[in-house]
Amino acid sequence: MERAEAEAIYDAGREAVVEVLLAMDRRIQQLEARVEKLERQLARNSGNSSSPPSSDPPRGAPKRGKDPSGRKRGGQPGHEGHGRPLLPAWAVDQVIDHWPASCQCGYVFSEAERVAVSEPARHQVEELPPIAVQVTEHRCQRVRCPGCGQRRTGQLPAQIAGSHLGPRLQAAVATLSVRNRVSRRDAVELLEELFAARISTGTVEGVLSRVAGALAEPHEDLLHAVRSSEHLNIDETGWRLRGSQRALWGAFTEQAAFFHVAADRHEDHARALLSDTQAIVTSDRWWAYSHLPLKRRQICWAHLRRDFTAHAEGLATEKQFGKLGLEISEQLFWAWEVFQHTQDRRELKRQIGLLRRQLKPALRRYAGKSPRNKYCRGMARNLLKLWPALWTFATVPDVEPTNNHAERALRGAVIYRKLSLGSQSEEGEQRVARLLSASITCRLQHRSLHAYLVDLLTAHARGDPLPLLS
C-alpha cells in the first residue's frame, strides 16, 4: 500500500479505517496459519512421523562427544577376544602339514627327524572350489516298430520336460532375485561369471513366473495360517503398478508372512485380508482397522511415540501434551523391558495400571474444546476412543506393545519396490506377493529359501504333494 492510498483511507473516516484494519488482520491470520503449516511439513522426519528414514533431509556428520573416561573407541587392552573358531577335524576337507626346514641355530632337519613333539599350530583357510553348472543332455531315441513299421520317439520325464534349467538353478535364480534383490540383468551376469550358466533376462523372468506358479498353494496355506493364529501383526505400504499408486498389505505371525497387493489402503481390503479371524491384531491407528473390536486390537506404541515427538516439537499446550506422551511412552517401554527379563506379568500390570491412571485424565483435558487444544485435540480424542486397545499387551501373553515385527517384515518389500519400481501387470503383482511371502516366511522360520524352493520345484514338476510353509 502506497502512502497516498493510506491517507485516502484515513480521510474516508473511522469506519473505513476499521474495515481496512480488520481485513489486514484476517489476512495476517491466514498467512500465519499457512506459515505454521509449512513449518510443520518441513519439520517432519522419520523420528516424529511415519516417513521413512530415506526421506530425511541430509545432515552433517553427528558430533561425537568425548568419552568422559578418556579412552579411545573400540576394543580396550585386556578385553576378551572374539576370534574365528576353528572347525573340528572331522569337518576339514584337506589337511596340509608344514614342517620347519631348519633351526634357528642353523641345524637342517632331515626327513626322518620330522617327528611332532606337541599339538600343531592350526590355521584354516576356507575357499570356494571351481563351480560350473552341470549340463545333462537327455536324448529321446527313435526306434522303428517291427510290428507296424511306425517310428516311435522316447518321451522326456515330466520333471525334465518343463524347463531347460534344473530345480537347483531355478531356485538360485529366484533366491537372488527376491531375497537378495538382484536385478534381472545383474542376475544374468552373476550366474554367468560364477557358474558359467547360459541364461538371459527373459529366462530369469520365466523362472520367476514358474516359481510363483508353484507357490500358489503354499501361498493360500500361509493366508489360512495367519488368519487362524492367536495373534498377528498387520501393516501396509505403497506399491506401483505401471507407475500408478497401489498398496502392498502384509499380515505376519511369528512363523508366517502373507503379502497381497490391492488397489489402495481402504478398509474393505483390510476386511478381506483378515476375513473372520479371531486373532488379536497389532497395528497402527490407520482408520482401515477401525472395524476390528477394540478387545482384539493392540495399538503400536512406537507409532504413538513418534506422534508424541511431533507434538512435543510444537508450542504451548501442544508441546506439553507431547512431552507428557513421551514420558508415558518411556515408562511403558521400560516396564516392558523389565518384563522381558523377569516375566513377572503381575508387576507389569501394576506398572501399566499406574500409567493408565496418569494418562486418561490428561487425555480428557487435552480433548476439550478450548482453542489452546487445537493441535492436540484430535489425537487425544482418538486415543480415548481406542483406549482399551492401548493396553492389550499387558494382559495377553505373546502380544507386544509395538508393531515392529510387521515393519521389519515389510522393510525388504519396500526396498524391493524401490529397486524394481513396482510391477508392470496384475500377474506381476501376484507373483511378487507369492515370492515375498515365501522369502520372509523362510527367514522367520530360520529356513533356507533356496532349499525350500528346490523341494517345491521338484515336487511340482513330478506332480507330488507340495511342501507347505505353515
MARKOLSE-78954 format. One record per residue (C-alpha): residue number from 1; y, x, z. Coordinates in steps of 0.2 Angstrom, whole numbers, m for minus. Each point is the difference from the previous one (the first is absolute). Example, Ala and Ser with C-alpha at 12.3 -4.5 7.8 and 13.67 -1.06 7.14 Angstrom:
BEGIN
+-----+-------+-------+-------+
:   n :     y :     x :     z :
+-----+-------+-------+-------+
:   1 :   m22 :    62 :    39 :
:   2 :    17 :     6 :    m3 :
+-----+-------+-------+-------+
! end
This chain:
BEGIN
+-----+-------+-------+-------+
:   n :     y :     x :     z :
+-----+-------+-------+-------+
:   1 :     0 :     0 :     0 :
:   2 :    17 :     7 :    m5 :
:   3 :    15 :    m1 :    12 :
:   4 :     9 :   m13 :   m11 :
:   5 :   m15 :   m11 :     1 :
:   6 :    m1 :     2 :    19 :
:   7 :    19 :    m4 :     2 :
:   8 :    m2 :   m16 :   m11 :
:   9 :   m14 :    m6 :    11 :
:  10 :    11 :     3 :    16 :
:  11 :    15 :    m9 :    m8 :
:  12 :   m12 :   m15 :    m4 :
:  13 :    m1 :    m4 :    19 :
:  14 :   m11 :     0 :    15 :
:  15 :   m14 :   m10 :    m8 :
:  16 :    m2 :    11 :   m15 :
:  17 :    m1 :    16 :    11 :
:  18 :   m13 :    m8 :    11 :
:  19 :   m11 :    m5 :   m15 :
:  20 :     1 :    17 :    m8 :
:  21 :    m5 :     8 :    17 :
:  22 :   m15 :   m12 :     2 :
:  23 :    m5 :     4 :   m18 :
:  24 :     1 :    19 :     3 :
:  25 :   m10 :    m2 :    16 :
:  26 :   m14 :   m10 :    m8 :
:  27 :    m1 :    14 :   m14 :
:  28 :     0 :    14 :    13 :
:  29 :   m15 :    m9 :     9 :
:  30 :    m9 :    m2 :   m16 :
:  31 :     2 :    19 :    m4 :
:  32 :    m5 :     5 :    17 :
:  33 :   m16 :   m10 :    m1 :
:  34 :    m3 :     8 :   m17 :
:  35 :     3 :    17 :     7 :
:  36 :   m11 :    m3 :    15 :
:  37 :   m14 :    m6 :   m12 :
:  38 :     1 :    15 :   m11 :
:  39 :     0 :    11 :    15 :
:  40 :   m16 :    m8 :     7 :
:  41 :    m8 :     3 :   m17 :
:  42 :     5 :    18 :     0 :
:  43 :    m7 :     2 :    17 :
:  44 :   m17 :    m6 :    m4 :
:  45 :   m14 :    12 :     0 :
:  46 :   m19 :     2 :     4 :
:  47 :     4 :     1 :    19 :
:  48 :     9 :   m17 :     2 :
:  49 :    m7 :   m10 :   m14 :
:  50 :   m16 :    m3 :   m11 :
:  51 :     7 :    12 :   m13 :
:  52 :   m12 :    14 :    m4 :
:  53 :     4 :    18 :     5 :
:  54 :     2 :     5 :   m19 :
:  55 :    15 :   m11 :    m1 :
:  56 :     9 :     9 :    14 :
:  57 :    16 :    10 :    m6 :
:  58 :    m2 :    18 :    m1 :
:  59 :     5 :    10 :    16 :
:  60 :     3 :    18 :     4 :
:  61 :   m14 :     9 :     9 :
:  62 :    m1 :    m6 :    18 :
:  63 :     7 :    12 :    13 :
:  64 :   m13 :     7 :    11 :
:  65 :     5 :     3 :    18 :
:  66 :    m5 :    16 :     8 :
:  67 :   m15 :    m1 :    11 :
:  68 :     6 :     1 :    18 :
:  69 :   m14 :    12 :     4 :
:  70 :     6 :    13 :   m12 :
:  71 :   m17 :     1 :    m9 :
:  72 :    m2 :     0 :   m19 :
:  73 :    m8 :   m14 :    m9 :
:  74 :   m19 :     1 :    m4 :
:  75 :   m15 :     6 :    10 :
:  76 :     4 :    10 :    16 :
:  77 :    m8 :    17 :     5 :
:  78 :   m16 :    m4 :     9 :
:  79 :    m3 :   m18 :    m6 :
:  80 :   m17 :    m5 :    m5 :
:  81 :    m4 :     3 :   m18 :
:  82 :    m6 :   m13 :   m12 :
:  83 :    m9 :    10 :   m13 :
:  84 :   m12 :    m6 :   m14 :
:  85 :   m18 :    m2 :     8 :
:  86 :   m14 :     9 :    m9 :
:  87 :   m14 :   m10 :    m7 :
:  88 :   m17 :     2 :     7 :
:  89 :   m13 :    11 :    m9 :
:  90 :   m10 :   m15 :    m7 :
:  91 :    16 :    m6 :    m9 :
:  92 :     3 :    16 :    m9 :
:  93 :    m5 :     1 :   m18 :
:  94 :     0 :    19 :    m2 :
:  95 :     1 :    15 :    12 :
:  96 :     6 :    17 :    m6 :
:  97 :    m1 :    15 :    12 :
:  98 :    13 :    14 :     0 :
:  99 :    m6 :    16 :     9 :
: 100 :    12 :    14 :     5 :
: 101 :    m2 :    15 :   m12 :
: 102 :     6 :    13 :    12 :
: 103 :     6 :     4 :    18 :
: 104 :    17 :     4 :     5 :
: 105 :    m7 :    18 :     5 :
: 106 :    m5 :     2 :   m18 :
: 107 :   m19 :    m3 :     1 :
: 108 :    m7 :    m9 :   m15 :
: 109 :   m13 :   m14 :     3 :
: 110 :   m16 :     0 :    m9 :
: 111 :    m9 :   m15 :    m6 :
: 112 :   m13 :     1 :    14 :
: 113 :    14 :     1 :    13 :
: 114 :     7 :   m17 :    m4 :
: 115 :    m7 :    m8 :    16 :
: 116 :    10 :   m14 :     8 :
: 117 :     4 :     4 :    19 :
: 118 :     9 :   m17 :     4 :
: 119 :     5 :   m16 :    m8 :
: 120 :    10 :     2 :   m16 :
: 121 :    18 :    m4 :    m2 :
: 122 :     0 :   m16 :   m11 :
: 123 :    12 :    m5 :   m13 :
: 124 :    m3 :   m16 :   m11 :
: 125 :     8 :    m3 :   m17 :
: 126 :    m1 :   m18 :    m7 :
: 127 :     1 :    m1 :   m19 :
: 128 :    m3 :   m12 :   m14 :
: 129 :   m14 :     3 :   m12 :
: 130 :     3 :    m1 :   m18 :
: 131 :     0 :   m19 :    m4 :
: 132 :    m2 :    m9 :   m16 :
: 133 :    m6 :   m17 :    m5 :
: 134 :   m18 :    m2 :    m5 :
: 135 :    m3 :    m7 :   m17 :
: 136 :   m16 :   m10 :    m2 :
: 137 :    m4 :    m6 :   m18 :
: 138 :   m10 :   m16 :     0 :
: 139 :   m10 :    m2 :   m17 :
: 140 :    m6 :   m17 :    m5 :
: 141 :   m14 :     5 :   m11 :
: 142 :    m6 :   m10 :   m15 :
: 143 :   m18 :    m4 :    m5 :
: 144 :    m8 :   m10 :   m13 :
: 145 :   m12 :   m13 :     5 :
: 146 :   m18 :     2 :    m8 :
: 147 :    m3 :   m18 :     2 :
: 148 :    15 :    m8 :    m9 :
: 149 :     8 :    15 :    m7 :
: 150 :    17 :    m3 :     8 :
: 151 :    11 :    14 :     8 :
: 152 :     3 :    m2 :    18 :
: 153 :    14 :    10 :    11 :
: 154 :    m2 :     4 :    18 :
: 155 :    12 :    m9 :    12 :
: 156 :    12 :     8 :    12 :
: 157 :    m2 :    m5 :    19 :
: 158 :    13 :   m12 :     6 :
: 159 :     8 :    12 :    12 :
: 160 :     2 :    13 :   m14 :
: 161 :     6 :   m11 :   m15 :
: 162 :    16 :    m7 :     9 :
: 163 :    10 :    16 :    m1 :
: 164 :     0 :    18 :    m6 :
: 165 :     5 :     6 :    17 :
: 166 :   m12 :     1 :    15 :
: 167 :     4 :    m9 :    17 :
: 168 :     5 :    16 :     9 :
: 169 :    13 :     4 :   m13 :
: 170 :     6 :   m18 :    m1 :
: 171 :     2 :     0 :    19 :
: 172 :     9 :    17 :    m1 :
: 173 :    12 :    m8 :   m13 :
: 174 :     3 :   m15 :    11 :
: 175 :     2 :    10 :    16 :
: 176 :    13 :    12 :    m8 :
: 177 :    10 :   m15 :    m7 :
: 178 :     0 :   m11 :    15 :
: 179 :    m2 :    10 :    16 :
: 180 :     9 :    16 :    m6 :
: 181 :    12 :   m10 :   m11 :
: 182 :    m2 :    12 :   m15 :
: 183 :     7 :    m6 :   m16 :
: 184 :   m11 :    m4 :   m15 :
: 185 :     6 :    15 :   m10 :
: 186 :    m1 :    12 :    15 :
: 187 :   m18 :    m7 :     3 :
: 188 :    m5 :     5 :   m17 :
: 189 :     7 :    17 :     2 :
: 190 :    m7 :     3 :    17 :
: 191 :   m18 :    m6 :    m5 :
: 192 :     1 :    11 :   m16 :
: 193 :     6 :    16 :    10 :
: 194 :   m12 :    m2 :    15 :
: 195 :   m16 :    m8 :    m8 :
: 196 :     2 :     3 :   m19 :
: 197 :    m1 :   m19 :    m2 :
: 198 :     5 :    m7 :   m16 :
: 199 :    10 :   m16 :     4 :
: 200 :    16 :    m9 :    m6 :
: 201 :    13 :   m11 :     8 :
: 202 :    m8 :   m15 :    m8 :
: 203 :   m17 :     5 :     8 :
: 204 :     9 :     1 :    17 :
: 205 :     7 :   m17 :    m2 :
: 206 :   m17 :    m7 :    m6 :
: 207 :    m9 :     8 :    16 :
: 208 :    13 :    m8 :    11 :
: 209 :    m3 :   m17 :    m8 :
: 210 :   m19 :     3 :     2 :
: 211 :     1 :     5 :    18 :
: 212 :    11 :   m15 :     4 :
: 213 :   m12 :   m12 :    m8 :
: 214 :   m14 :     7 :    10 :
: 215 :    11 :    m3 :    16 :
: 216 :     2 :   m19 :    m3 :
: 217 :   m13 :    m5 :    12 :
: 218 :     4 :    13 :    14 :
: 219 :    18 :    m5 :    m2 :
: 220 :    m4 :   m18 :     4 :
: 221 :   m11 :     5 :    14 :
: 222 :    14 :    10 :     8 :
: 223 :    11 :   m16 :    m1 :
: 224 :   m13 :    m9 :    10 :
: 225 :    m2 :    14 :    12 :
: 226 :    19 :     0 :     4 :
: 227 :     1 :   m19 :     2 :
: 228 :   m15 :     0 :    11 :
: 229 :     7 :    13 :    12 :
: 230 :     6 :    m3 :    17 :
: 231 :    17 :     8 :    m3 :
: 232 :     8 :     8 :   m15 :
: 233 :    17 :     7 :    m7 :
: 234 :     9 :    m6 :   m15 :
: 235 :    15 :     7 :    m9 :
: 236 :     7 :    m1 :   m18 :
: 237 :    10 :    11 :   m11 :
: 238 :     8 :     0 :   m17 :
: 239 :   m10 :     2 :   m17 :
: 240 :     5 :     1 :   m18 :
: 241 :    m8 :    m9 :   m15 :
: 242 :     8 :     6 :   m16 :
: 243 :    15 :     4 :    10 :
: 244 :     2 :   m18 :     8 :
: 245 :    m1 :    m2 :    19 :
: 246 :   m16 :    m4 :     8 :
: 247 :    m8 :     2 :    17 :
: 248 :   m15 :     9 :     6 :
: 249 :    m8 :    m8 :    16 :
: 250 :   m12 :     9 :    11 :
: 251 :   m11 :    m6 :    15 :
: 252 :    m8 :    13 :    11 :
: 253 :   m13 :     1 :    14 :
: 254 :    m6 :    16 :     8 :
: 255 :   m13 :     2 :   m13 :
: 256 :     6 :   m10 :   m15 :
: 257 :    15 :    m1 :   m12 :
: 258 :     3 :   m14 :   m13 :
: 259 :    14 :     1 :   m13 :
: 260 :     6 :   m14 :   m11 :
: 261 :    15 :     0 :   m12 :
: 262 :    10 :   m17 :    m1 :
: 263 :    15 :    m6 :    m8 :
: 264 :    11 :     2 :    16 :
: 265 :     1 :     0 :    19 :
: 266 :     0 :   m18 :     3 :
: 267 :   m10 :   m10 :    13 :
: 268 :   m12 :    m8 :   m12 :
: 269 :    m7 :    18 :    m4 :
: 270 :    m2 :     4 :    18 :
: 271 :    m9 :   m17 :     3 :
: 272 :   m12 :     4 :   m15 :
: 273 :    m4 :    17 :     6 :
: 274 :    m3 :    m5 :    18 :
: 275 :    m8 :   m17 :    m4 :
: 276 :    m9 :    m7 :    15 :
: 277 :    m1 :    16 :    10 :
: 278 :     0 :    m2 :    19 :
: 279 :     5 :    18 :     3 :
: 280 :    15 :     6 :    10 :
: 281 :    12 :     6 :   m13 :
: 282 :    12 :    15 :     3 :
: 283 :    15 :     0 :   m12 :
: 284 :    19 :     2 :     0 :
: 285 :    12 :   m15 :     1 :
: 286 :     0 :    m4 :   m19 :
: 287 :     1 :   m19 :    m2 :
: 288 :   m15 :    m1 :   m11 :
: 289 :   m11 :     1 :    16 :
: 290 :     9 :   m14 :     9 :
: 291 :   m14 :   m12 :    m3 :
: 292 :   m12 :     9 :    11 :
: 293 :    m2 :    m6 :    18 :
: 294 :    10 :    11 :    12 :
: 295 :   m15 :     2 :    12 :
: 296 :    m9 :     8 :   m15 :
: 297 :    14 :    12 :    m4 :
: 298 :     7 :    17 :     6 :
: 299 :    17 :     5 :    m6 :
: 300 :     2 :    19 :    m4 :
: 301 :    11 :     8 :    13 :
: 302 :     3 :    15 :   m11 :
: 303 :    10 :   m11 :   m12 :
: 304 :     9 :    m8 :    15 :
: 305 :     5 :    18 :     6 :
: 306 :     8 :     3 :   m17 :
: 307 :     9 :   m16 :     1 :
: 308 :     6 :     3 :    17 :
: 309 :     6 :    18 :    m6 :
: 310 :    10 :    m9 :   m14 :
: 311 :     9 :   m11 :    13 :
: 312 :     3 :    14 :    12 :
: 313 :    10 :     9 :   m14 :
: 314 :    12 :   m15 :     0 :
: 315 :    14 :    m4 :    12 :
: 316 :     3 :   m10 :    16 :
: 317 :   m12 :   m13 :     4 :
: 318 :   m11 :     4 :   m15 :
: 319 :    m2 :    18 :     6 :
: 320 :    m4 :    m6 :    18 :
: 321 :   m14 :   m11 :    m7 :
: 322 :    m7 :    14 :   m10 :
: 323 :     0 :    12 :    14 :
: 324 :    m9 :   m12 :    11 :
: 325 :   m13 :    m3 :   m13 :
: 326 :    m3 :    19 :    m2 :
: 327 :    m2 :     2 :    19 :
: 328 :   m13 :   m14 :     0 :
: 329 :    m9 :     8 :   m15 :
: 330 :    m1 :    17 :     8 :
: 331 :    m7 :    m7 :    16 :
: 332 :   m12 :   m11 :    m9 :
: 333 :    m6 :    15 :   m11 :
: 334 :    m2 :    11 :    16 :
: 335 :   m10 :   m14 :     9 :
: 336 :   m11 :    m1 :   m16 :
: 337 :    m2 :    19 :     0 :
: 338 :    m5 :     0 :    18 :
: 339 :   m13 :   m14 :    m3 :
: 340 :    m7 :    11 :   m14 :
: 341 :    m5 :    13 :    13 :
: 342 :    m5 :   m11 :    15 :
: 343 :    m6 :   m16 :    m9 :
: 344 :     7 :    m9 :    15 :
: 345 :     4 :   m17 :    m8 :
: 346 :     5 :    m7 :    17 :
: 347 :    14 :    13 :     2 :
: 348 :     5 :    m3 :   m18 :
: 349 :     2 :   m19 :     3 :
: 350 :    11 :     4 :    15 :
: 351 :    11 :    12 :   m10 :
: 352 :     2 :   m12 :   m14 :
: 353 :     3 :   m15 :    12 :
: 354 :    15 :    10 :     7 :
: 355 :     7 :     3 :   m18 :
: 356 :    m2 :   m18 :    m4 :
: 357 :    10 :    m6 :    15 :
: 358 :    13 :    13 :    m5 :
: 359 :     1 :    m5 :   m19 :
: 360 :     0 :   m19 :    m1 :
: 361 :    16 :    m4 :    10 :
: 362 :     9 :    13 :   m10 :
: 363 :    m6 :    m7 :   m16 :
: 364 :     6 :   m17 :     5 :
: 365 :    17 :     7 :     4 :
: 366 :     2 :     9 :   m16 :
: 367 :    m7 :   m16 :   m10 :
: 368 :    15 :   m10 :     6 :
: 369 :    14 :    m7 :   m12 :
: 370 :    13 :    12 :     6 :
: 371 :     9 :     9 :   m14 :
: 372 :    m3 :    17 :     8 :
: 373 :   m19 :    m3 :    m3 :
: 374 :     3 :    m2 :   m19 :
: 375 :   m10 :    15 :    m5 :
: 376 :   m15 :    m1 :    13 :
: 377 :    m2 :   m19 :     1 :
: 378 :   m12 :    m1 :   m14 :
: 379 :   m12 :    13 :     6 :
: 380 :     1 :    m6 :    18 :
: 381 :    m4 :   m18 :    m5 :
: 382 :   m14 :     6 :   m11 :
: 383 :    m8 :    10 :    14 :
: 384 :     1 :   m15 :    11 :
: 385 :    m9 :   m10 :   m13 :
: 386 :   m14 :    13 :    m2 :
: 387 :    m1 :     3 :    19 :
: 388 :   m18 :    m2 :     3 :
: 389 :    m4 :    11 :   m15 :
: 390 :     9 :    15 :     7 :
: 391 :   m12 :     3 :    14 :
: 392 :   m18 :    m4 :    m7 :
: 393 :    m5 :    18 :     1 :
: 394 :     1 :     0 :    19 :
: 395 :   m14 :   m13 :     2 :
: 396 :   m11 :     2 :   m15 :
: 397 :   m11 :    15 :    m1 :
: 398 :     2 :    11 :   m16 :
: 399 :    16 :    m7 :    m5 :
: 400 :    14 :    13 :    m1 :
: 401 :    19 :    m4 :     2 :
: 402 :     4 :     7 :   m17 :
: 403 :    m5 :    m2 :   m18 :
: 404 :    m1 :    18 :    m4 :
: 405 :   m18 :    m1 :    m5 :
: 406 :     5 :   m11 :   m15 :
: 407 :    15 :    11 :    m4 :
: 408 :   m11 :    16 :     0 :
: 409 :   m12 :    m9 :   m12 :
: 410 :    14 :    m6 :   m12 :
: 411 :     8 :    17 :    m1 :
: 412 :   m13 :     7 :   m13 :
: 413 :     3 :   m16 :   m10 :
: 414 :    18 :     2 :     0 :
: 415 :    m1 :    18 :    m6 :
: 416 :   m12 :    m5 :   m13 :
: 417 :    13 :   m13 :    m6 :
: 418 :    14 :    12 :    m1 :
: 419 :   m11 :    12 :   m10 :
: 420 :    m7 :   m12 :   m12 :
: 421 :    15 :   m12 :    m1 :
: 422 :   m12 :   m15 :     4 :
: 423 :   m11 :    m9 :   m13 :
: 424 :     2 :    m5 :   m18 :
: 425 :   m12 :   m15 :     0 :
: 426 :    m7 :   m13 :    12 :
: 427 :   m17 :     9 :    m2 :
: 428 :     8 :    16 :     5 :
: 429 :     6 :    m8 :    16 :
: 430 :   m17 :    m6 :     4 :
: 431 :    m8 :    17 :    m3 :
: 432 :    13 :     8 :    11 :
: 433 :    m3 :   m12 :    14 :
: 434 :   m19 :     3 :    m1 :
: 435 :     1 :    19 :    m1 :
: 436 :    13 :     1 :    14 :
: 437 :   m11 :   m11 :    11 :
: 438 :   m15 :    11 :    m2 :
: 439 :    10 :    16 :     2 :
: 440 :     9 :    m5 :    17 :
: 441 :   m16 :    m8 :     7 :
: 442 :   m10 :    16 :    m3 :
: 443 :    14 :    10 :     9 :
: 444 :     0 :   m12 :    14 :
: 445 :   m19 :     1 :     2 :
: 446 :     1 :    20 :    m2 :
: 447 :   m11 :    m2 :   m15 :
: 448 :     0 :     9 :   m16 :
: 449 :     8 :   m10 :   m14 :
: 450 :    m9 :    10 :   m13 :
: 451 :   m17 :    m2 :     7 :
: 452 :     2 :   m18 :     2 :
: 453 :     6 :    m2 :   m18 :
: 454 :   m15 :    10 :    m6 :
: 455 :   m12 :   m12 :     9 :
: 456 :    10 :   m15 :    m7 :
: 457 :     0 :     5 :   m18 :
: 458 :   m18 :     5 :     1 :
: 459 :    m5 :   m17 :     7 :
: 460 :    11 :    m9 :   m12 :
: 461 :    m7 :     8 :   m15 :
: 462 :   m18 :    m3 :     5 :
: 463 :     4 :   m18 :     5 :
: 464 :    m5 :     3 :    18 :
: 465 :     8 :    m8 :    15 :
: 466 :    18 :     8 :     3 :
: 467 :     4 :    10 :    15 :
: 468 :    13 :    m9 :    10 :
: 469 :    15 :     7 :    10 :
: 470 :     0 :   m12 :    15 :
+-----+-------+-------+-------+
! end
